[in-house]
Structure formats: C-alpha cells, structure tokens
C-alpha cells in the first residue's frame, strides 16, 4: 500500500468501517509534508490546517486527530491511527519478518502496536 492509500479509511463513514490491512515495503515513503509546502499564493489568509482540510476534503479535526504525527501532516499515520482506533492496532504488515522487527524497534510510528506481521 502506498502512503496515500492509507488515508482511505478516513473517507469512509463511521458505519461503513471496513477492516483494512496496510502492507509496508518502505515506510520511509510515509507521505509526510510540511505545511509550508502548501504554497499560500491563493491561500494568503487561510491557516495551514484549514488549507490541508480544503485540499484533502477532510475536517480540520480529522486532520489533527488522524493525520498529524510528530507535528507534521503524515498520510501513512492516517491509516495506522485508524487501525489503532478501529482494529485495536491490528492489520499492519510488512514484506518480511526482519523489516517488521526493524519498524517496531526503530520507528515511533509503530511502537505500541500489538503486532506488525511479516508476509514471508
């Protein structure tokens, strides 16, 4: 799954929750962007959070709750946060056991998950 697809659960209605699986092969591509990259030329008087809200068609509250990780907008975090909330943190997989162990050990984003399953 690419990082932008991790946001799909945020576009489902709460009653339409569908279990999801996130399969990672390179978590370095997590869709993190700084809000300064959203050029304010057309948005001079619009705060950064509101800009992101308008671009991604999500409420500022959803962006704050599900898409902000370590102070930055992060698309992969949206999928992980939804898996934590709706699936008890289950549904995160990697391409190998070695990579699963590495993510759990070295990446804050994956700490506290009950498991990160390998596909091998």
N, C-alpha and C positions, 0 to 999 in steps of 0.2 A: 504494500500500500504506500503510495506517495503521501507526503505530509498533507497536501491539500485535500485528499480524500478522507483524512482523519476528521475533518470538520463535518462530515455528512450527518452524524447523529444530532448535531445542533440545529439542523434544518428539519428534523422530524418532529412532529407534535408529540408531547409527552405520552399521550395514549397510543401512539404508534411506535413505541420503542421496539426496535429490532436488535437482537443481540448482534454485536459486531466483533470482528477479530481484526486486530492490527498486526500485520506481518512486517517486520523490520529487517532490512538488509543493510541500511546505513543511516543510523539515527543522527548523523551529522547534518543531514538534509532534513531539518525539522520545521522549516517554514517560518523561522524567527525573523521578524523585521523590526527595525527601529521605526518609531512613528515619524521621525524626520524624513524618512524615505517617501512618505506620502506628501508630495510637494504641495505646499499651501497656496499655489498660484491662484487656483479657483476657490480656495477654501480659507481665505485670509482670516476671517473671524470665527472659524469653526474649530473648536478644540480637537486635539488629536484623537481622543477616544470617540468622539462623535463622527469624525472623518472615517475611522475604521468601521464604525457602525453603519454608516451610509454605504461604504464600498462593499461590505460583506453582507448587507441586509440582515443584520442581527442587532439586537438591542445592546446599548452600552453595558447593561447589567450582564448580559450573556458574554460579552467580550471580556469584561472584568473578571467574571467568575470562571469561565472555561478556557479563555484564550490568552490569558496573561500569566506568564511563567517567568519568575525571577525578574519581574519588572518590564518584560518585553512581550509584544504580541507574538504568539507561537502557535502555529496551526497544528502541529503534532500533539501539543499539550491538550488541545481541544478533544481529541479522540481519547487520550489517556484519562483526562479528567472525567469524561462521560463514562468510560469503562469503570473508573473508580466508583462513581456515583450510582450507576445503573446495574453494574455487573459485579460489584464487590471487588473490582480491580482485576478480574479475570478477563482473558481474551487478548493478551499481549503476547505475541510470538516473535521469534527471530529465526534466521536461517540456520543457526547452529547452536549447540549447547555452549560452545566456547564464547560465542557472541552474547548469548543470554546472560552468562555469568559476568562477562565484562560490563554489560549495561547495568546490571544490578549493583555491581561493585563500584563503578566509576561515574555513573550518571545520576544526579539528583532527581531527575525526572522519573526514574524508575524505582527509586527507593520507596519502601513501604508497600509495594505491590505484593500480593500473596505469592505470585509466581510469574516468571517470564519463561514461557515454554519454548523449547527448541523444536524445529521441524525435522531435524535429522534423526 
